[in-house]
């Protein structure tokens, strides 16, 4: 008969043997220790990982797609008219993917705005909004997850405006997207 350490083993090692939990204190390095932690995530490969905090102790949080924001920065067409008029144009990089496409448009006259994707000779209307009395400003959020720019020719996102009644007023638009990393 042998006197073995009477552990209440709660963990099983890769080889099938049992292990006891280590007593760890805050600030300890958990490498090589069997301990229960309160918060574990899965990384992009599906492996378990403990969250890493920023130097101030906060969680690193991303509020959107990882990438580079590209914007037109408040474009104005003075005295927009009844013909469809380009208001804001965002040039896209060939074969790149974009997400979080959004725009803000405004006019004091009833106006139809269109968000368009230009892929060389092909134009696709992605979203249409109307503004006028009661709602002179509108947000255009493109609901599809991503847009992929074509491989050749002109690649753009564009806002057009067309006044449908009333006197001449300025067309205003901001257009932004995130070029994915």
Secondary structure, 3 states (H helix, E strand, C coil): CCCCCCCCCCEECCCCCEECCCCCCCCCCCCCCCCCCCCCEECCCCCEECCCECCCCCECCCCCCCEEEEECCCEEEEEECCCCEEEEEEECCCCCEEEEEEEEEECCCCEEEEEEEEECCEEEEEEEEEEECCECEEEEECCCCEEECCCCCCEEEEEEEEECCCCCEEEEEEEEEEEEC
